[in-house]
């Protein structure tokens, strides 16, 4: 959660929300789950600038590439691929990730 100009910004399910409503006791008296529930119920989604949407999309794209690489590593430990094939898959995946990031950045 980020605070700016009296508003608290946070992300819920990929959407950025803002709220100025907090209980009188402040954040310190609440658990994180209660805070998130409170903020989610009181906050309204705010539109995101195009540049921020691009960075979020890049983050999600790279997170997907990383998840795929981790899955390949798990399969490697299970002996599901020949090592030379697995290395080729990893190199191809990293190359594709680099090209996508270069194109979008």
DAWOTA-V579554 format. One record per pair of residues at least 24 apart in sequence whose ideal C-beta (glycine too) atoms are under 10 Angstrom apart, sorted by the first residue. I is the first residue (numbers start at 1). J is the second residue. D is the distance in whole Angstrom. If there is no record, write none. Layout:
# DAWOTA-V579554
((I | J | D) (I | J | D))
This chain:
# DAWOTA-V579554
((1 | 27 | 9) (1 | 32 | 9) (1 | 35 | 8) (1 | 36 | 9) (1 | 39 | 8) (3 | 27 | 10) (7 | 43 | 9) (7 | 46 | 9) (8 | 35 | 9) (8 | 39 | 7) (8 | 43 | 8) (9 | 39 | 10) (9 | 43 | 9) (9 | 46 | 8) (10 | 35 | 9) (10 | 36 | 8) (10 | 39 | 6) (10 | 40 | 9) (10 | 43 | 8) (11 | 56 | 9) (12 | 36 | 7) (12 | 39 | 8) (12 | 40 | 5) (12 | 43 | 8) (12 | 45 | 9) (13 | 40 | 9) (13 | 45 | 10) (14 | 56 | 7) (14 | 60 | 8) (15 | 40 | 10) (15 | 43 | 9) (15 | 44 | 10) (15 | 45 | 5) (15 | 46 | 8) (15 | 48 | 8) (16 | 43 | 9) (16 | 45 | 7) (16 | 46 | 6) (16 | 47 | 9) (16 | 48 | 6) (16 | 52 | 8) (16 | 53 | 10) (16 | 56 | 9) (17 | 42 | 9) (17 | 43 | 4) (17 | 44 | 7) (17 | 45 | 6) (17 | 46 | 7) (18 | 42 | 10) (18 | 43 | 6) (18 | 44 | 8) (18 | 45 | 9) (18 | 46 | 5) (19 | 43 | 4) (19 | 44 | 8) (54 | 104 | 7) (54 | 105 | 9) (55 | 104 | 10) (55 | 105 | 9) (57 | 104 | 8) (58 | 100 | 9) (58 | 101 | 7) (58 | 104 | 6) (58 | 105 | 7) (61 | 97 | 8) (61 | 100 | 6) (61 | 101 | 8) (61 | 104 | 8) (62 | 97 | 7) (62 | 100 | 9) (62 | 101 | 7) (64 | 97 | 9) (65 | 93 | 6) (65 | 94 | 8) (65 | 96 | 8) (65 | 97 | 4) (65 | 98 | 10) (65 | 100 | 8) (65 | 101 | 9) (66 | 93 | 10) (66 | 97 | 9) (68 | 93 | 6) (68 | 96 | 10) (68 | 97 | 9) (69 | 93 | 6) (69 | 94 | 8) (69 | 97 | 9))
